[in-house]
Amino acid sequence: MTFRLVLAFLLLNLFLGCQNSNRQASWSNSMEQMAKAYENLLPYLYSEKRFSDPSFETAIELRIKQLSQGANGLDRHLAKPLIGEDPLFKIGLNGLKNQILKANESFFVGEKEYSRHLLQYSLNYCNSCHLISKVGPRFIKPDQFAPIIKDLNFIERAKIYIATRSFEKASQELLNGINSTDSSQELKQKALEQFFLLANLNSFNSSLIYKELIKVDQEKLSPKHKKEINAWLSQLKKGKFDNLSVDKIISVVKKKNKNSDLLESVIWSGVLHKSLKQNLDSKKRAQVLLSLGRIYEGHDSLSMMGLPENYFKSCIETYPHSKTASTCYYALEYFIVKSKRKGHPLGYLDEDLKRLKIKASEQTSSPGAAGAFPEREF
């Protein structure tokens, strides 16, 4: 009897191990298919002339279809054993699929320039997940992109390296831009934001951020940025950000309302995102998602990566019965309006917003008040 139980246990473990292996293989194959399609598209993606050239039409159409097939193969349930329960992944994957689908449809009807912009923006969804998870394939020859993207500014080059999981190259591009005498102070500010986010990838480490920060050549910065960096170095040395609690961060973000310091934003986001992998109750989880959206909303270059709308939408989609869902909808709507005013090509349709508004209003304040928006929590 004991032998049979042991044998059954071993067979069960073998079966589960094979299932997990199959999941990883399926996930890896789809990611590699997408990676290969993006590799083949990049020579056209950042050249309006090449993308609209009729002689390349068949090749581009094929690559877009391959990209779509790879994205459709990234089932979020297959990813759960690999990266855990992450609502951002679901939203990012749906956004990626929709963006590629619209790009495919636009290309088919001859709206090639619009299709090209949609494909460029789809990289934001890749970046949103890559910046919070190390799971995924690296491109075999990342240097192959250097000649293609050499004429882009260093922010855009870093964005492509993040999308292709070449994090060291992305950090180096940003650092070179920060330390360059030719870069504007506005671009340096955006580069600092992304530079810190990469340094904080996956988990907060004050010594690591300090180590990265001292690489910045302060002589190439404005007096304002010099002052900020010295203040950050001092805060890190004193251990200001050690032993942060989720409740404390939520409370401070609520009071500051998008006016958080850059270093605070990067560190807080790392702690909050890590908390999403824990067993939080629905209310706390929704508050974490809202806080993350607000943190990223306060910094333009982080917003360009598509992080704020992903967190606001995650809050609504995943926890529609939370009182915070309505606040997340208002925050999402405001962010979209603000982004459109700045000319950012956000991929939201009016129908999608209407659906989200209905979903956010599902929480009722009293029986018979169906569809009413509750009072804002934040």
Secondary structure as UniProt FT lines:
FT   HELIX           2..45
FT   HELIX           48..52
FT   HELIX           54..56
FT   HELIX           57..72
FT   HELIX           76..83
FT   HELIX           87..108
FT   TURN            109..110
FT   HELIX           112..130
FT   TURN            131..132
FT   HELIX           142..145
FT   HELIX           146..149
FT   TURN            150..151
FT   HELIX           154..163
FT   TURN            164..165
FT   HELIX           167..178
FT   HELIX           185..199
FT   HELIX           206..213
FT   TURN            214..215
FT   HELIX           218..220
FT   HELIX           223..237
FT   TURN            238..243
FT   HELIX           246..256
FT   TURN            257..258
FT   HELIX           262..275
FT   TURN            276..277
FT   HELIX           282..297
FT   HELIX           300..304
FT   TURN            305..306
FT   HELIX           307..318
FT   TURN            320..321
FT   HELIX           324..342
FT   HELIX           350..360
FT   TURN            361..362
FT   TURN            367..368
FT   TURN            370..371
//
